[in-house]
């Protein structure tokens, strides 16, 4: 999550003890430096919910990037051609 988006949305930053060197989607290290903070958020999709921590990265052009882990946690079926996501099995913490 970008630090600008975090501030705009009013998320509470949580400082982490050990700095994290972030990699971009292309696997190169992010040039903006290390991650010092995380935010705890609920992610909602349709009627599904996942509580998770997201790393905050300074000065990014994007707001937030969700990786495949959230989708795999819900055992999602993705049709890349139609861009439809079907969630077939939820973990207990989903609440659905």
DOTORLUM-553337 format. One record per residue (C-alpha): x, y, z; residue in three letters; residue number from 1. Coordinates in steps of 0.02 Angstrom, whole numbers. Each point is the difference from the previous one (the first is absolute). Layout:
BEGIN
<r><x>X</x><y>Y</y><z>Z</z><rest>ALA</rest><nr>NUM</nr></r>
...
END
This chain:
BEGIN
<r><x>0</x><y>0</y><z>0</z><rest>UNK</rest><nr>1</nr></r>
<r><x>68</x><y>171</y><z>-41</z><rest>UNK</rest><nr>2</nr></r>
<r><x>33</x><y>118</y><z>146</z><rest>UNK</rest><nr>3</nr></r>
<r><x>-102</x><y>135</y><z>-88</z><rest>UNK</rest><nr>4</nr></r>
<r><x>-152</x><y>-114</y><z>-13</z><rest>UNK</rest><nr>5</nr></r>
<r><x>23</x><y>-51</y><z>182</z><rest>UNK</rest><nr>6</nr></r>
<r><x>-5</x><y>182</y><z>57</z><rest>UNK</rest><nr>7</nr></r>
<r><x>-146</x><y>45</y><z>-114</z><rest>UNK</rest><nr>8</nr></r>
<r><x>-105</x><y>-145</y><z>68</z><rest>UNK</rest><nr>9</nr></r>
<r><x>48</x><y>32</y><z>181</z><rest>UNK</rest><nr>10</nr></r>
<r><x>77</x><y>-171</y><z>34</z><rest>UNK</rest><nr>11</nr></r>
<r><x>96</x><y>-18</y><z>163</z><rest>UNK</rest><nr>12</nr></r>
<r><x>183</x><y>-38</y><z>-32</z><rest>UNK</rest><nr>13</nr></r>
<r><x>83</x><y>-136</y><z>102</z><rest>UNK</rest><nr>14</nr></r>
<r><x>191</x><y>10</y><z>11</z><rest>UNK</rest><nr>15</nr></r>
<r><x>90</x><y>-164</y><z>-28</z><rest>UNK</rest><nr>16</nr></r>
<r><x>158</x><y>-50</y><z>93</z><rest>UNK</rest><nr>17</nr></r>
<r><x>101</x><y>-66</y><z>-147</z><rest>UNK</rest><nr>18</nr></r>
<r><x>0</x><y>99</y><z>-161</z><rest>UNK</rest><nr>19</nr></r>
<r><x>-55</x><y>-95</y><z>-154</z><rest>UNK</rest><nr>20</nr></r>
<r><x>81</x><y>19</y><z>-170</z><rest>UNK</rest><nr>21</nr></r>
<r><x>-142</x><y>-7</y><z>-125</z><rest>UNK</rest><nr>22</nr></r>
<r><x>7</x><y>-74</y><z>-173</z><rest>UNK</rest><nr>23</nr></r>
<r><x>-103</x><y>65</y><z>-144</z><rest>UNK</rest><nr>24</nr></r>
<r><x>-110</x><y>-114</y><z>-105</z><rest>UNK</rest><nr>25</nr></r>
<r><x>148</x><y>-19</y><z>-119</z><rest>UNK</rest><nr>26</nr></r>
<r><x>101</x><y>-70</y><z>149</z><rest>UNK</rest><nr>27</nr></r>
<r><x>122</x><y>148</y><z>6</z><rest>UNK</rest><nr>28</nr></r>
<r><x>21</x><y>90</y><z>165</z><rest>UNK</rest><nr>29</nr></r>
<r><x>-111</x><y>154</y><z>19</z><rest>UNK</rest><nr>30</nr></r>
<r><x>105</x><y>159</y><z>-20</z><rest>UNK</rest><nr>31</nr></r>
<r><x>-102</x><y>96</y><z>129</z><rest>UNK</rest><nr>32</nr></r>
<r><x>87</x><y>-89</y><z>143</z><rest>UNK</rest><nr>33</nr></r>
<r><x>-54</x><y>-113</y><z>140</z><rest>UNK</rest><nr>34</nr></r>
<r><x>-171</x><y>-27</y><z>75</z><rest>UNK</rest><nr>35</nr></r>
<r><x>-14</x><y>67</y><z>177</z><rest>UNK</rest><nr>36</nr></r>
<r><x>-187</x><y>-12</y><z>27</z><rest>UNK</rest><nr>37</nr></r>
<r><x>-148</x><y>-114</y><z>-27</z><rest>UNK</rest><nr>38</nr></r>
<r><x>-187</x><y>27</y><z>12</z><rest>UNK</rest><nr>39</nr></r>
<r><x>-129</x><y>-125</y><z>59</z><rest>UNK</rest><nr>40</nr></r>
<r><x>-152</x><y>-5</y><z>-113</z><rest>UNK</rest><nr>41</nr></r>
<r><x>-153</x><y>-101</y><z>-43</z><rest>UNK</rest><nr>42</nr></r>
<r><x>-11</x><y>-46</y><z>-184</z><rest>UNK</rest><nr>43</nr></r>
<r><x>-176</x><y>-26</y><z>-66</z><rest>UNK</rest><nr>44</nr></r>
<r><x>-50</x><y>-82</y><z>-162</z><rest>UNK</rest><nr>45</nr></r>
<r><x>-184</x><y>-32</y><z>-28</z><rest>UNK</rest><nr>46</nr></r>
<r><x>-52</x><y>-77</y><z>168</z><rest>UNK</rest><nr>47</nr></r>
<r><x>174</x><y>-61</y><z>46</z><rest>UNK</rest><nr>48</nr></r>
<r><x>118</x><y>77</y><z>127</z><rest>UNK</rest><nr>49</nr></r>
<r><x>184</x><y>-21</y><z>40</z><rest>UNK</rest><nr>50</nr></r>
<r><x>95</x><y>89</y><z>141</z><rest>UNK</rest><nr>51</nr></r>
<r><x>180</x><y>28</y><z>-52</z><rest>UNK</rest><nr>52</nr></r>
<r><x>154</x><y>109</y><z>18</z><rest>UNK</rest><nr>53</nr></r>
<r><x>62</x><y>100</y><z>-149</z><rest>UNK</rest><nr>54</nr></r>
<r><x>172</x><y>77</y><z>-20</z><rest>UNK</rest><nr>55</nr></r>
<r><x>7</x><y>188</y><z>-27</z><rest>UNK</rest><nr>56</nr></r>
<r><x>121</x><y>66</y><z>-131</z><rest>UNK</rest><nr>57</nr></r>
<r><x>44</x><y>183</y><z>-23</z><rest>UNK</rest><nr>58</nr></r>
<r><x>-30</x><y>104</y><z>-156</z><rest>UNK</rest><nr>59</nr></r>
<r><x>-86</x><y>-123</y><z>-116</z><rest>UNK</rest><nr>60</nr></r>
<r><x>-107</x><y>35</y><z>-153</z><rest>UNK</rest><nr>61</nr></r>
<r><x>-125</x><y>-135</y><z>45</z><rest>UNK</rest><nr>62</nr></r>
<r><x>-116</x><y>-9</y><z>152</z><rest>UNK</rest><nr>63</nr></r>
<r><x>4</x><y>-185</y><z>45</z><rest>UNK</rest><nr>64</nr></r>
<r><x>51</x><y>-166</y><z>-75</z><rest>UNK</rest><nr>65</nr></r>
<r><x>-78</x><y>-163</y><z>60</z><rest>UNK</rest><nr>66</nr></r>
<r><x>100</x><y>-155</y><z>-38</z><rest>UNK</rest><nr>67</nr></r>
<r><x>-67</x><y>-171</y><z>-41</z><rest>UNK</rest><nr>68</nr></r>
<r><x>14</x><y>-60</y><z>181</z><rest>UNK</rest><nr>69</nr></r>
<r><x>-168</x><y>78</y><z>44</z><rest>UNK</rest><nr>70</nr></r>
<r><x>-84</x><y>-88</y><z>-145</z><rest>UNK</rest><nr>71</nr></r>
<r><x>82</x><y>-167</y><z>39</z><rest>UNK</rest><nr>72</nr></r>
<r><x>-52</x><y>14</y><z>182</z><rest>UNK</rest><nr>73</nr></r>
<r><x>-181</x><y>0</y><z>-61</z><rest>UNK</rest><nr>74</nr></r>
<r><x>34</x><y>-138</y><z>-128</z><rest>UNK</rest><nr>75</nr></r>
<r><x>-55</x><y>114</y><z>-141</z><rest>UNK</rest><nr>76</nr></r>
<r><x>-36</x><y>-51</y><z>-178</z><rest>UNK</rest><nr>77</nr></r>
<r><x>54</x><y>136</y><z>-121</z><rest>UNK</rest><nr>78</nr></r>
<r><x>-54</x><y>11</y><z>-180</z><rest>UNK</rest><nr>79</nr></r>
<r><x>132</x><y>116</y><z>-71</z><rest>UNK</rest><nr>80</nr></r>
<r><x>-92</x><y>21</y><z>-166</z><rest>UNK</rest><nr>81</nr></r>
<r><x>-164</x><y>59</y><z>75</z><rest>UNK</rest><nr>82</nr></r>
<r><x>82</x><y>77</y><z>156</z><rest>UNK</rest><nr>83</nr></r>
<r><x>-122</x><y>-92</y><z>113</z><rest>UNK</rest><nr>84</nr></r>
<r><x>50</x><y>-61</y><z>172</z><rest>UNK</rest><nr>85</nr></r>
<r><x>-95</x><y>-141</y><z>83</z><rest>UNK</rest><nr>86</nr></r>
<r><x>38</x><y>-37</y><z>182</z><rest>UNK</rest><nr>87</nr></r>
<r><x>-34</x><y>-183</y><z>35</z><rest>UNK</rest><nr>88</nr></r>
<r><x>66</x><y>-37</y><z>176</z><rest>UNK</rest><nr>89</nr></r>
<r><x>25</x><y>125</y><z>139</z><rest>UNK</rest><nr>90</nr></r>
<r><x>111</x><y>-15</y><z>153</z><rest>UNK</rest><nr>91</nr></r>
<r><x>-89</x><y>10</y><z>168</z><rest>UNK</rest><nr>92</nr></r>
<r><x>59</x><y>178</y><z>34</z><rest>UNK</rest><nr>93</nr></r>
<r><x>-90</x><y>61</y><z>-156</z><rest>UNK</rest><nr>94</nr></r>
<r><x>-164</x><y>8</y><z>95</z><rest>UNK</rest><nr>95</nr></r>
<r><x>-105</x><y>-56</y><z>-148</z><rest>UNK</rest><nr>96</nr></r>
END
